[in-house]
Amino acid sequence: MPLSRSALAVVLIFTFLDKWNNYLEPLIFLSSPDKFTVALGLASFRGLFSTDWHLLMAASTVMIVPVVALFFLLQRYFVRGVVSTEMKG
């Protein structure tokens, strides 16, 4: 189990990123704007004829913060997992 810790951290990061950035499934299954995910909320800043770019960029920054924080917390496991998969020869 100790040897697989870095691989599990990489899987955790990629799974979190997949679920965090998921757009299509919540768009299909959710009908109430109160339950929209962050990605759907971000898309709601774009209008049909105009876009509030300053609000869109501020919301994008807020959306990125948890992903960057998770990466920095698990960075050593991520790098160790990538380095341990290199080809030796």
PDB file of N, CA, C and O in Angstrom:
ATOM      1  N   MET A   1       0.800  -1.204   0.000  1.00  0.00           N
ATOM      2  CA  MET A   1       0.000   0.000   0.000  1.00  0.00           C
ATOM      3  C   MET A   1       0.848   1.277   0.000  1.00  0.00           C
ATOM      4  O   MET A   1       0.472   2.239  -0.670  1.00  0.00           O
ATOM      5  N   PRO A   2       1.969   1.328   0.716  1.00  0.00           N
ATOM      6  CA  PRO A   2       2.774   2.553   0.678  1.00  0.00           C
ATOM      7  C   PRO A   2       3.312   2.885  -0.713  1.00  0.00           C
ATOM      8  O   PRO A   2       3.481   4.057  -1.050  1.00  0.00           O
ATOM      9  N   LEU A   3       3.577   1.866  -1.514  1.00  0.00           N
ATOM     10  CA  LEU A   3       4.090   2.126  -2.852  1.00  0.00           C
ATOM     11  C   LEU A   3       3.013   2.659  -3.789  1.00  0.00           C
ATOM     12  O   LEU A   3       3.325   3.326  -4.776  1.00  0.00           O
ATOM     13  N   SER A   4       1.781   2.377  -3.498  1.00  0.00           N
ATOM     14  CA  SER A   4       0.706   2.839  -4.373  1.00  0.00           C
ATOM     15  C   SER A   4       0.131   4.188  -3.947  1.00  0.00           C
ATOM     16  O   SER A   4      -0.808   4.679  -4.574  1.00  0.00           O
ATOM     17  N   ARG A   5       0.669   4.787  -2.909  1.00  0.00           N
ATOM     18  CA  ARG A   5       0.152   6.062  -2.410  1.00  0.00           C
ATOM     19  C   ARG A   5       0.250   7.165  -3.461  1.00  0.00           C
ATOM     20  O   ARG A   5      -0.689   7.943  -3.623  1.00  0.00           O
ATOM     21  N   SER A   6       1.366   7.244  -4.174  1.00  0.00           N
ATOM     22  CA  SER A   6       1.517   8.294  -5.190  1.00  0.00           C
ATOM     23  C   SER A   6       0.582   8.053  -6.373  1.00  0.00           C
ATOM     24  O   SER A   6       0.040   9.006  -6.933  1.00  0.00           O
ATOM     25  N   ALA A   7       0.389   6.806  -6.754  1.00  0.00           N
ATOM     26  CA  ALA A   7      -0.539   6.512  -7.853  1.00  0.00           C
ATOM     27  C   ALA A   7      -1.974   6.843  -7.446  1.00  0.00           C
ATOM     28  O   ALA A   7      -2.744   7.360  -8.256  1.00  0.00           O
ATOM     29  N   LEU A   8      -2.333   6.551  -6.209  1.00  0.00           N
ATOM     30  CA  LEU A   8      -3.679   6.887  -5.738  1.00  0.00           C
ATOM     31  C   LEU A   8      -3.883   8.400  -5.663  1.00  0.00           C
ATOM     32  O   LEU A   8      -4.987   8.884  -5.910  1.00  0.00           O
ATOM     33  N   ALA A   9      -2.835   9.151  -5.326  1.00  0.00           N
ATOM     34  CA  ALA A   9      -2.942  10.609  -5.295  1.00  0.00           C
ATOM     35  C   ALA A   9      -3.175  11.168  -6.694  1.00  0.00           C
ATOM     36  O   ALA A   9      -3.962  12.097  -6.872  1.00  0.00           O
ATOM     37  N   VAL A  10      -2.492  10.603  -7.684  1.00  0.00           N
ATOM     38  CA  VAL A  10      -2.701  11.040  -9.068  1.00  0.00           C
ATOM     39  C   VAL A  10      -4.118  10.714  -9.517  1.00  0.00           C
ATOM     40  O   VAL A  10      -4.761  11.537 -10.169  1.00  0.00           O
ATOM     41  N   VAL A  11      -4.608   9.543  -9.183  1.00  0.00           N
ATOM     42  CA  VAL A  11      -5.983   9.180  -9.523  1.00  0.00           C
ATOM     43  C   VAL A  11      -6.965  10.105  -8.822  1.00  0.00           C
ATOM     44  O   VAL A  11      -7.975  10.489  -9.411  1.00  0.00           O
ATOM     45  N   LEU A  12      -6.689  10.468  -7.586  1.00  0.00           N
ATOM     46  CA  LEU A  12      -7.547  11.396  -6.851  1.00  0.00           C
ATOM     47  C   LEU A  12      -7.587  12.766  -7.524  1.00  0.00           C
ATOM     48  O   LEU A  12      -8.657  13.357  -7.665  1.00  0.00           O
ATOM     49  N   ILE A  13      -6.437  13.268  -7.935  1.00  0.00           N
ATOM     50  CA  ILE A  13      -6.387  14.568  -8.607  1.00  0.00           C
ATOM     51  C   ILE A  13      -7.162  14.526  -9.909  1.00  0.00           C
ATOM     52  O   ILE A  13      -7.966  15.419 -10.175  1.00  0.00           O
ATOM     53  N   PHE A  14      -6.940  13.508 -10.724  1.00  0.00           N
ATOM     54  CA  PHE A  14      -7.619  13.428 -12.018  1.00  0.00           C
ATOM     55  C   PHE A  14      -9.117  13.212 -11.867  1.00  0.00           C
ATOM     56  O   PHE A  14      -9.895  13.761 -12.648  1.00  0.00           O
ATOM     57  N   THR A  15      -9.537  12.429 -10.884  1.00  0.00           N
ATOM     58  CA  THR A  15     -10.959  12.222 -10.646  1.00  0.00           C
ATOM     59  C   THR A  15     -11.622  13.506 -10.173  1.00  0.00           C
ATOM     60  O   THR A  15     -12.719  13.844 -10.617  1.00  0.00           O
ATOM     61  N   PHE A  16     -10.958  14.220  -9.273  1.00  0.00           N
ATOM     62  CA  PHE A  16     -11.497  15.498  -8.808  1.00  0.00           C
ATOM     63  C   PHE A  16     -11.630  16.480  -9.965  1.00  0.00           C
ATOM     64  O   PHE A  16     -12.651  17.156 -10.091  1.00  0.00           O
ATOM     65  N   LEU A  17     -10.603  16.564 -10.811  1.00  0.00           N
ATOM     66  CA  LEU A  17     -10.668  17.467 -11.960  1.00  0.00           C
ATOM     67  C   LEU A  17     -11.789  17.083 -12.921  1.00  0.00           C
ATOM     68  O   LEU A  17     -12.461  17.955 -13.473  1.00  0.00           O
ATOM     69  N   ASP A  18     -11.991  15.796 -13.120  1.00  0.00           N
ATOM     70  CA  ASP A  18     -13.056  15.333 -14.008  1.00  0.00           C
ATOM     71  C   ASP A  18     -14.423  15.726 -13.470  1.00  0.00           C
ATOM     72  O   ASP A  18     -15.265  16.226 -14.217  1.00  0.00           O
ATOM     73  N   LYS A  19     -14.647  15.508 -12.197  1.00  0.00           N
ATOM     74  CA  LYS A  19     -15.955  15.834 -11.604  1.00  0.00           C
ATOM     75  C   LYS A  19     -16.144  17.337 -11.453  1.00  0.00           C
ATOM     76  O   LYS A  19     -17.257  17.836 -11.617  1.00  0.00           O
ATOM     77  N   TRP A  20     -15.077  18.065 -11.144  1.00  0.00           N
ATOM     78  CA  TRP A  20     -15.164  19.508 -10.949  1.00  0.00           C
ATOM     79  C   TRP A  20     -15.484  20.215 -12.265  1.00  0.00           C
ATOM     80  O   TRP A  20     -16.260  21.170 -12.281  1.00  0.00           O
ATOM     81  N   ASN A  21     -14.898  19.757 -13.355  1.00  0.00           N
ATOM     82  CA  ASN A  21     -15.094  20.402 -14.653  1.00  0.00           C
ATOM     83  C   ASN A  21     -16.229  19.788 -15.464  1.00  0.00           C
ATOM     84  O   ASN A  21     -16.435  20.166 -16.618  1.00  0.00           O
ATOM     85  N   ASN A  22     -16.964  18.855 -14.884  1.00  0.00           N
ATOM     86  CA  ASN A  22     -18.044  18.202 -15.612  1.00  0.00           C
ATOM     87  C   ASN A  22     -19.129  19.217 -15.957  1.00  0.00           C
ATOM     88  O   ASN A  22     -19.627  19.926 -15.083  1.00  0.00           O
ATOM     89  N   TYR A  23     -19.485  19.279 -17.215  1.00  0.00           N
ATOM     90  CA  TYR A  23     -20.455  20.258 -17.678  1.00  0.00           C
ATOM     91  C   TYR A  23     -21.717  19.595 -18.222  1.00  0.00           C
ATOM     92  O   TYR A  23     -22.829  20.028 -17.919  1.00  0.00           O
ATOM     93  N   LEU A  24     -21.550  18.564 -19.009  1.00  0.00           N
ATOM     94  CA  LEU A  24     -22.671  17.999 -19.745  1.00  0.00           C
ATOM     95  C   LEU A  24     -23.665  17.251 -18.855  1.00  0.00           C
ATOM     96  O   LEU A  24     -24.871  17.468 -18.975  1.00  0.00           O
ATOM     97  N   GLU A  25     -23.193  16.385 -17.976  1.00  0.00           N
ATOM     98  CA  GLU A  25     -24.114  15.614 -17.126  1.00  0.00           C
ATOM     99  C   GLU A  25     -24.955  16.500 -16.208  1.00  0.00           C
ATOM    100  O   GLU A  25     -26.167  16.298 -16.137  1.00  0.00           O
ATOM    101  N   PRO A  26     -24.369  17.473 -15.502  1.00  0.00           N
ATOM    102  CA  PRO A  26     -25.230  18.336 -14.693  1.00  0.00           C
ATOM    103  C   PRO A  26     -26.196  19.162 -15.537  1.00  0.00           C
ATOM    104  O   PRO A  26     -27.306  19.465 -15.098  1.00  0.00           O
ATOM    105  N   LEU A  27     -25.776  19.523 -16.744  1.00  0.00           N
ATOM    106  CA  LEU A  27     -26.661  20.272 -17.629  1.00  0.00           C
ATOM    107  C   LEU A  27     -27.873  19.439 -18.014  1.00  0.00           C
ATOM    108  O   LEU A  27     -28.973  19.973 -18.157  1.00  0.00           O
ATOM    109  N   ILE A  28     -27.682  18.147 -18.181  1.00  0.00           N
ATOM    110  CA  ILE A  28     -28.781  17.252 -18.544  1.00  0.00           C
ATOM    111  C   ILE A  28     -29.681  16.955 -17.349  1.00  0.00           C
ATOM    112  O   ILE A  28     -30.905  16.991 -17.473  1.00  0.00           O
ATOM    113  N   PHE A  29     -29.090  16.665 -16.202  1.00  0.00           N
ATOM    114  CA  PHE A  29     -29.859  16.153 -15.071  1.00  0.00           C
ATOM    115  C   PHE A  29     -30.424  17.220 -14.144  1.00  0.00           C
ATOM    116  O   PHE A  29     -31.431  16.974 -13.480  1.00  0.00           O
ATOM    117  N   LEU A  30     -29.818  18.381 -14.077  1.00  0.00           N
ATOM    118  CA  LEU A  30     -30.271  19.414 -13.146  1.00  0.00           C
ATOM    119  C   LEU A  30     -31.185  20.400 -13.856  1.00  0.00           C
ATOM    120  O   LEU A  30     -30.880  20.849 -14.961  1.00  0.00           O
ATOM    121  N   SER A  31     -32.293  20.734 -13.233  1.00  0.00           N
ATOM    122  CA  SER A  31     -33.208  21.696 -13.832  1.00  0.00           C
ATOM    123  C   SER A  31     -33.292  22.989 -13.029  1.00  0.00           C
ATOM    124  O   SER A  31     -33.718  24.016 -13.559  1.00  0.00           O
ATOM    125  N   SER A  32     -32.898  22.956 -11.777  1.00  0.00           N
ATOM    126  CA  SER A  32     -32.992  24.132 -10.924  1.00  0.00           C
ATOM    127  C   SER A  32     -31.652  24.870 -10.891  1.00  0.00           C
ATOM    128  O   SER A  32     -30.624  24.246 -10.630  1.00  0.00           O
ATOM    129  N   PRO A  33     -31.636  26.164 -11.143  1.00  0.00           N
ATOM    130  CA  PRO A  33     -30.374  26.915 -11.067  1.00  0.00           C
ATOM    131  C   PRO A  33     -29.761  26.917  -9.668  1.00  0.00           C
ATOM    132  O   PRO A  33     -28.572  27.197  -9.519  1.00  0.00           O
ATOM    133  N   ASP A  34     -30.554  26.611  -8.640  1.00  0.00           N
ATOM    134  CA  ASP A  34     -30.022  26.545  -7.283  1.00  0.00           C
ATOM    135  C   ASP A  34     -29.057  25.381  -7.099  1.00  0.00           C
ATOM    136  O   ASP A  34     -28.203  25.419  -6.213  1.00  0.00           O
ATOM    137  N   LYS A  35     -29.184  24.358  -7.918  1.00  0.00           N
ATOM    138  CA  LYS A  35     -28.361  23.153  -7.782  1.00  0.00           C
ATOM    139  C   LYS A  35     -27.268  23.054  -8.846  1.00  0.00           C
ATOM    140  O   LYS A  35     -26.576  22.039  -8.917  1.00  0.00           O
ATOM    141  N   PHE A  36     -27.103  24.076  -9.665  1.00  0.00           N
ATOM    142  CA  PHE A  36     -26.098  24.039 -10.717  1.00  0.00           C
ATOM    143  C   PHE A  36     -24.694  23.915 -10.135  1.00  0.00           C
ATOM    144  O   PHE A  36     -24.403  24.439  -9.060  1.00  0.00           O
ATOM    145  N   THR A  37     -23.840  23.220 -10.859  1.00  0.00           N
ATOM    146  CA  THR A  37     -22.440  23.101 -10.463  1.00  0.00           C
ATOM    147  C   THR A  37     -21.707  24.391 -10.813  1.00  0.00           C
ATOM    148  O   THR A  37     -22.275  25.301 -11.417  1.00  0.00           O
ATOM    149  N   VAL A  38     -20.442  24.451 -10.424  1.00  0.00           N
ATOM    150  CA  VAL A  38     -19.654  25.657 -10.670  1.00  0.00           C
ATOM    151  C   VAL A  38     -19.465  25.880 -12.171  1.00  0.00           C
ATOM    152  O   VAL A  38     -19.500  27.020 -12.633  1.00  0.00           O
ATOM    153  N   ALA A  39     -19.268  24.823 -12.923  1.00  0.00           N
ATOM    154  CA  ALA A  39     -19.085  24.961 -14.366  1.00  0.00           C
ATOM    155  C   ALA A  39     -20.356  25.499 -15.037  1.00  0.00           C
ATOM    156  O   ALA A  39     -20.272  26.320 -15.950  1.00  0.00           O
ATOM    157  N   LEU A  40     -21.506  25.050 -14.598  1.00  0.00           N
ATOM    158  CA  LEU A  40     -22.759  25.584 -15.154  1.00  0.00           C
ATOM    159  C   LEU A  40     -22.977  27.025 -14.736  1.00  0.00           C
ATOM    160  O   LEU A  40     -23.472  27.832 -15.523  1.00  0.00           O
ATOM    161  N   GLY A  41     -22.616  27.351 -13.516  1.00  0.00           N
ATOM    162  CA  GLY A  41     -22.719  28.738 -13.068  1.00  0.00           C
ATOM    163  C   GLY A  41     -21.805  29.644 -13.865  1.00  0.00           C
ATOM    164  O   GLY A  41     -22.156  30.784 -14.170  1.00  0.00           O
ATOM    165  N   LEU A  42     -20.634  29.135 -14.201  1.00  0.00           N
ATOM    166  CA  LEU A  42     -19.693  29.903 -15.013  1.00  0.00           C
ATOM    167  C   LEU A  42     -20.244  30.136 -16.413  1.00  0.00           C
ATOM    168  O   LEU A  42     -20.074  31.215 -16.981  1.00  0.00           O
ATOM    169  N   ALA A  43     -20.898  29.133 -16.963  1.00  0.00           N
ATOM    170  CA  ALA A  43     -21.483  29.271 -18.296  1.00  0.00           C
ATOM    171  C   ALA A  43     -22.672  30.225 -18.303  1.00  0.00           C
ATOM    172  O   ALA A  43     -23.014  30.784 -19.344  1.00  0.00           O
ATOM    173  N   SER A  44     -23.296  30.412 -17.155  1.00  0.00           N
ATOM    174  CA  SER A  44     -24.451  31.309 -17.106  1.00  0.00           C
ATOM    175  C   SER A  44     -24.059  32.775 -17.214  1.00  0.00           C
ATOM    176  O   SER A  44     -24.926  33.625 -17.416  1.00  0.00           O
ATOM    177  N   PHE A  45     -22.780  33.093 -17.085  1.00  0.00           N
ATOM    178  CA  PHE A  45     -22.328  34.467 -17.258  1.00  0.00           C
ATOM    179  C   PHE A  45     -22.319  34.888 -18.720  1.00  0.00           C
ATOM    180  O   PHE A  45     -22.270  36.081 -19.020  1.00  0.00           O
ATOM    181  N   ARG A  46     -22.364  33.932 -19.623  1.00  0.00           N
ATOM    182  CA  ARG A  46     -22.388  34.257 -21.050  1.00  0.00           C
ATOM    183  C   ARG A  46     -23.828  34.445 -21.484  1.00  0.00           C
ATOM    184  O   ARG A  46     -24.673  33.573 -21.280  1.00  0.00           O
ATOM    185  N   GLY A  47     -24.092  35.579 -22.078  1.00  0.00           N
ATOM    186  CA  GLY A  47     -25.420  35.878 -22.552  1.00  0.00           C
ATOM    187  C   GLY A  47     -25.539  35.599 -24.036  1.00  0.00           C
ATOM    188  O   GLY A  47     -24.567  35.212 -24.685  1.00  0.00           O
ATOM    189  N   LEU A  48     -26.734  35.796 -24.570  1.00  0.00           N
ATOM    190  CA  LEU A  48     -26.962  35.558 -25.992  1.00  0.00           C
ATOM    191  C   LEU A  48     -26.322  36.647 -26.846  1.00  0.00           C
ATOM    192  O   LEU A  48     -25.752  36.361 -27.899  1.00  0.00           O
ATOM    193  N   PHE A  49     -26.416  37.885 -26.396  1.00  0.00           N
ATOM    194  CA  PHE A  49     -25.897  39.000 -27.186  1.00  0.00           C
ATOM    195  C   PHE A  49     -24.742  39.731 -26.520  1.00  0.00           C
ATOM    196  O   PHE A  49     -24.035  40.493 -27.179  1.00  0.00           O
ATOM    197  N   SER A  50     -24.542  39.516 -25.247  1.00  0.00           N
ATOM    198  CA  SER A  50     -23.430  40.178 -24.563  1.00  0.00           C
ATOM    199  C   SER A  50     -22.900  39.274 -23.450  1.00  0.00           C
ATOM    200  O   SER A  50     -23.574  38.349 -22.998  1.00  0.00           O
ATOM    201  N   THR A  51     -21.694  39.566 -23.032  1.00  0.00           N
ATOM    202  CA  THR A  51     -21.051  38.799 -21.968  1.00  0.00           C
ATOM    203  C   THR A  51     -20.441  39.773 -20.978  1.00  0.00           C
ATOM    204  O   THR A  51     -19.773  40.729 -21.370  1.00  0.00           O
ATOM    205  N   ASP A  52     -20.669  39.533 -19.699  1.00  0.00           N
ATOM    206  CA  ASP A  52     -20.021  40.324 -18.658  1.00  0.00           C
ATOM    207  C   ASP A  52     -18.644  39.725 -18.405  1.00  0.00           C
ATOM    208  O   ASP A  52     -18.486  38.842 -17.562  1.00  0.00           O
ATOM    209  N   TRP A  53     -17.652  40.211 -19.140  1.00  0.00           N
ATOM    210  CA  TRP A  53     -16.334  39.594 -19.095  1.00  0.00           C
ATOM    211  C   TRP A  53     -15.672  39.735 -17.733  1.00  0.00           C
ATOM    212  O   TRP A  53     -14.980  38.818 -17.289  1.00  0.00           O
ATOM    213  N   HIS A  54     -15.869  40.860 -17.067  1.00  0.00           N
ATOM    214  CA  HIS A  54     -15.222  41.035 -15.767  1.00  0.00           C
ATOM    215  C   HIS A  54     -15.803  40.052 -14.741  1.00  0.00           C
ATOM    216  O   HIS A  54     -15.068  39.526 -13.905  1.00  0.00           O
ATOM    217  N   LEU A  55     -17.089  39.809 -14.799  1.00  0.00           N
ATOM    218  CA  LEU A  55     -17.689  38.827 -13.891  1.00  0.00           C
ATOM    219  C   LEU A  55     -17.277  37.402 -14.262  1.00  0.00           C
ATOM    220  O   LEU A  55     -17.040  36.571 -13.385  1.00  0.00           O
ATOM    221  N   LEU A  56     -17.193  37.129 -15.550  1.00  0.00           N
ATOM    222  CA  LEU A  56     -16.782  35.807 -16.014  1.00  0.00           C
ATOM    223  C   LEU A  56     -15.349  35.488 -15.588  1.00  0.00           C
ATOM    224  O   LEU A  56     -15.063  34.370 -15.159  1.00  0.00           O
ATOM    225  N   MET A  57     -14.457  36.456 -15.705  1.00  0.00           N
ATOM    226  CA  MET A  57     -13.066  36.231 -15.307  1.00  0.00           C
ATOM    227  C   MET A  57     -12.929  36.099 -13.789  1.00  0.00           C
ATOM    228  O   MET A  57     -12.125  35.301 -13.309  1.00  0.00           O
ATOM    229  N   ALA A  58     -13.701  36.870 -13.039  1.00  0.00           N
ATOM    230  CA  ALA A  58     -13.664  36.738 -11.572  1.00  0.00           C
ATOM    231  C   ALA A  58     -14.182  35.369 -11.144  1.00  0.00           C
ATOM    232  O   ALA A  58     -13.605  34.740 -10.257  1.00  0.00           O
ATOM    233  N   ALA A  59     -15.259  34.903 -11.763  1.00  0.00           N
ATOM    234  CA  ALA A  59     -15.803  33.583 -11.439  1.00  0.00           C
ATOM    235  C   ALA A  59     -14.840  32.476 -11.870  1.00  0.00           C
ATOM    236  O   ALA A  59     -14.735  31.452 -11.194  1.00  0.00           O
ATOM    237  N   SER A  60     -14.146  32.670 -12.972  1.00  0.00           N
ATOM    238  CA  SER A  60     -13.150  31.682 -13.416  1.00  0.00           C
ATOM    239  C   SER A  60     -12.015  31.575 -12.412  1.00  0.00           C
ATOM    240  O   SER A  60     -11.532  30.478 -12.132  1.00  0.00           O
ATOM    241  N   THR A  61     -11.593  32.691 -11.875  1.00  0.00           N
ATOM    242  CA  THR A  61     -10.533  32.682 -10.867  1.00  0.00           C
ATOM    243  C   THR A  61     -10.981  31.939  -9.613  1.00  0.00           C
ATOM    244  O   THR A  61     -10.218  31.160  -9.041  1.00  0.00           O
ATOM    245  N   VAL A  62     -12.207  32.180  -9.193  1.00  0.00           N
ATOM    246  CA  VAL A  62     -12.738  31.492  -8.019  1.00  0.00           C
ATOM    247  C   VAL A  62     -12.863  29.993  -8.290  1.00  0.00           C
ATOM    248  O   VAL A  62     -12.655  29.183  -7.386  1.00  0.00           O
ATOM    249  N   MET A  63     -13.197  29.620  -9.513  1.00  0.00           N
ATOM    250  CA  MET A  63     -13.348  28.207  -9.870  1.00  0.00           C
ATOM    251  C   MET A  63     -12.002  27.481  -9.876  1.00  0.00           C
ATOM    252  O   MET A  63     -11.947  26.285  -9.594  1.00  0.00           O
ATOM    253  N   ILE A  64     -10.936  28.180 -10.190  1.00  0.00           N
ATOM    254  CA  ILE A  64      -9.619  27.566 -10.292  1.00  0.00           C
ATOM    255  C   ILE A  64      -8.974  27.354  -8.926  1.00  0.00           C
ATOM    256  O   ILE A  64      -8.148  26.453  -8.775  1.00  0.00           O
ATOM    257  N   VAL A  65      -9.328  28.158  -7.935  1.00  0.00           N
ATOM    258  CA  VAL A  65      -8.657  28.121  -6.630  1.00  0.00           C
ATOM    259  C   VAL A  65      -8.675  26.733  -5.971  1.00  0.00           C
ATOM    260  O   VAL A  65      -7.617  26.287  -5.527  1.00  0.00           O
ATOM    261  N   PRO A  66      -9.812  26.023  -5.879  1.00  0.00           N
ATOM    262  CA  PRO A  66      -9.765  24.696  -5.241  1.00  0.00           C
ATOM    263  C   PRO A  66      -8.905  23.682  -5.991  1.00  0.00           C
ATOM    264  O   PRO A  66      -8.279  22.825  -5.368  1.00  0.00           O
ATOM    265  N   VAL A  67      -8.868  23.768  -7.306  1.00  0.00           N
ATOM    266  CA  VAL A  67      -8.061  22.836  -8.098  1.00  0.00           C
ATOM    267  C   VAL A  67      -6.578  23.081  -7.846  1.00  0.00           C
ATOM    268  O   VAL A  67      -5.813  22.134  -7.664  1.00  0.00           O
ATOM    269  N   VAL A  68      -6.173  24.336  -7.835  1.00  0.00           N
ATOM    270  CA  VAL A  68      -4.772  24.669  -7.585  1.00  0.00           C
ATOM    271  C   VAL A  68      -4.382  24.294  -6.154  1.00  0.00           C
ATOM    272  O   VAL A  68      -3.284  23.788  -5.923  1.00  0.00           O
ATOM    273  N   ALA A  69      -5.267  24.536  -5.203  1.00  0.00           N
ATOM    274  CA  ALA A  69      -4.982  24.168  -3.811  1.00  0.00           C
ATOM    275  C   ALA A  69      -4.817  22.658  -3.666  1.00  0.00           C
ATOM    276  O   ALA A  69      -3.912  22.200  -2.970  1.00  0.00           O
ATOM    277  N   LEU A  70      -5.685  21.881  -4.317  1.00  0.00           N
ATOM    278  CA  LEU A  70      -5.563  20.424  -4.255  1.00  0.00           C
ATOM    279  C   LEU A  70      -4.259  19.955  -4.882  1.00  0.00           C
ATOM    280  O   LEU A  70      -3.607  19.053  -4.357  1.00  0.00           O
ATOM    281  N   PHE A  71      -3.875  20.562  -6.003  1.00  0.00           N
ATOM    282  CA  PHE A  71      -2.627  20.176  -6.640  1.00  0.00           C
ATOM    283  C   PHE A  71      -1.433  20.481  -5.747  1.00  0.00           C
ATOM    284  O   PHE A  71      -0.530  19.654  -5.623  1.00  0.00           O
ATOM    285  N   PHE A  72      -1.414  21.666  -5.117  1.00  0.00           N
ATOM    286  CA  PHE A  72      -0.287  22.000  -4.257  1.00  0.00           C
ATOM    287  C   PHE A  72      -0.233  21.112  -3.021  1.00  0.00           C
ATOM    288  O   PHE A  72       0.854  20.811  -2.528  1.00  0.00           O
ATOM    289  N   LEU A  73      -1.377  20.693  -2.517  1.00  0.00           N
ATOM    290  CA  LEU A  73      -1.382  19.782  -1.372  1.00  0.00           C
ATOM    291  C   LEU A  73      -0.841  18.401  -1.744  1.00  0.00           C
ATOM    292  O   LEU A  73      -0.161  17.764  -0.940  1.00  0.00           O
ATOM    293  N   LEU A  74      -1.140  17.941  -2.949  1.00  0.00           N
ATOM    294  CA  LEU A  74      -0.738  16.597  -3.377  1.00  0.00           C
ATOM    295  C   LEU A  74       0.388  16.612  -4.407  1.00  0.00           C
ATOM    296  O   LEU A  74       0.598  15.621  -5.105  1.00  0.00           O
ATOM    297  N   GLN A  75       1.111  17.720  -4.510  1.00  0.00           N
ATOM    298  CA  GLN A  75       2.128  17.874  -5.545  1.00  0.00           C
ATOM    299  C   GLN A  75       3.245  16.844  -5.417  1.00  0.00           C
ATOM    300  O   GLN A  75       3.679  16.284  -6.423  1.00  0.00           O
ATOM    301  N   ARG A  76       3.711  16.589  -4.218  1.00  0.00           N
ATOM    302  CA  ARG A  76       4.827  15.641  -4.084  1.00  0.00           C
ATOM    303  C   ARG A  76       4.418  14.235  -4.500  1.00  0.00           C
ATOM    304  O   ARG A  76       5.227  13.509  -5.079  1.00  0.00           O
ATOM    305  N   TYR A  77       3.179  13.834  -4.217  1.00  0.00           N
ATOM    306  CA  TYR A  77       2.708  12.522  -4.649  1.00  0.00           C
ATOM    307  C   TYR A  77       2.528  12.479  -6.162  1.00  0.00           C
ATOM    308  O   TYR A  77       2.817  11.470  -6.805  1.00  0.00           O
ATOM    309  N   PHE A  78       2.046  13.593  -6.724  1.00  0.00           N
ATOM    310  CA  PHE A  78       1.844  13.666  -8.165  1.00  0.00           C
ATOM    311  C   PHE A  78       3.176  13.540  -8.895  1.00  0.00           C
ATOM    312  O   PHE A  78       3.298  12.761  -9.840  1.00  0.00           O
ATOM    313  N   VAL A  79       4.161  14.297  -8.463  1.00  0.00           N
ATOM    314  CA  VAL A  79       5.479  14.254  -9.108  1.00  0.00           C
ATOM    315  C   VAL A  79       6.130  12.893  -8.892  1.00  0.00           C
ATOM    316  O   VAL A  79       6.749  12.357  -9.811  1.00  0.00           O
ATOM    317  N   ARG A  80       6.002  12.331  -7.707  1.00  0.00           N
ATOM    318  CA  ARG A  80       6.577  11.013  -7.426  1.00  0.00           C
ATOM    319  C   ARG A  80       5.923   9.942  -8.294  1.00  0.00           C
ATOM    320  O   ARG A  80       6.596   9.024  -8.763  1.00  0.00           O
ATOM    321  N   GLY A  81       4.606  10.059  -8.508  1.00  0.00           N
ATOM    322  CA  GLY A  81       3.908   9.099  -9.354  1.00  0.00           C
ATOM    323  C   GLY A  81       4.323   9.197 -10.811  1.00  0.00           C
ATOM    324  O   GLY A  81       4.418   8.184 -11.503  1.00  0.00           O
ATOM    325  N   VAL A  82       4.569  10.401 -11.275  1.00  0.00           N
ATOM    326  CA  VAL A  82       5.005  10.592 -12.662  1.00  0.00           C
ATOM    327  C   VAL A  82       6.424  10.107 -12.830  1.00  0.00           C
ATOM    328  O   VAL A  82       6.741   9.453 -13.824  1.00  0.00           O
ATOM    329  N   VAL A  83       7.289  10.414 -11.875  1.00  0.00           N
ATOM    330  CA  VAL A  83       8.701  10.015 -11.968  1.00  0.00           C
ATOM    331  C   VAL A  83       8.846   8.500 -11.859  1.00  0.00           C
ATOM    332  O   VAL A  83       9.709   7.917 -12.516  1.00  0.00           O
ATOM    333  N   SER A  84       8.020   7.855 -11.043  1.00  0.00           N
ATOM    334  CA  SER A  84       8.157   6.408 -10.863  1.00  0.00           C
ATOM    335  C   SER A  84       7.698   5.614 -12.076  1.00  0.00           C
ATOM    336  O   SER A  84       7.978   4.420 -12.174  1.00  0.00           O
ATOM    337  N   THR A  85       7.001   6.257 -12.994  1.00  0.00           N
ATOM    338  CA  THR A  85       6.540   5.543 -14.186  1.00  0.00           C
ATOM    339  C   THR A  85       7.478   5.713 -15.382  1.00  0.00           C
ATOM    340  O   THR A  85       7.174   5.241 -16.477  1.00  0.00           O
ATOM    341  N   GLU A  86       8.614   6.382 -15.180  1.00  0.00           N
ATOM    342  CA  GLU A  86       9.521   6.595 -16.299  1.00  0.00           C
ATOM    343  C   GLU A  86      10.169   5.277 -16.728  1.00  0.00           C
ATOM    344  O   GLU A  86      10.314   4.345 -15.937  1.00  0.00           O
ATOM    345  N   MET A  87      10.546   5.231 -17.983  1.00  0.00           N
ATOM    346  CA  MET A  87      11.193   4.044 -18.530  1.00  0.00           C
ATOM    347  C   MET A  87      12.670   4.052 -18.180  1.00  0.00           C
ATOM    348  O   MET A  87      13.354   5.056 -18.379  1.00  0.00           O
ATOM    349  N   LYS A  88      13.160   2.941 -17.662  1.00  0.00           N
ATOM    350  CA  LYS A  88      14.584   2.831 -17.328  1.00  0.00           C
ATOM    351  C   LYS A  88      15.230   1.878 -18.316  1.00  0.00           C
ATOM    352  O   LYS A  88      14.791   0.741 -18.492  1.00  0.00           O
ATOM    353  N   GLY A  89      16.265   2.360 -18.945  1.00  0.00           N
ATOM    354  CA  GLY A  89      16.908   1.432 -19.843  1.00  0.00           C
ATOM    355  C   GLY A  89      17.818   2.004 -20.789  1.00  0.00           C
ATOM    356  O   GLY A  89      18.409   1.282 -21.591  1.00  0.00           O
TER     357      GLY A  89
END
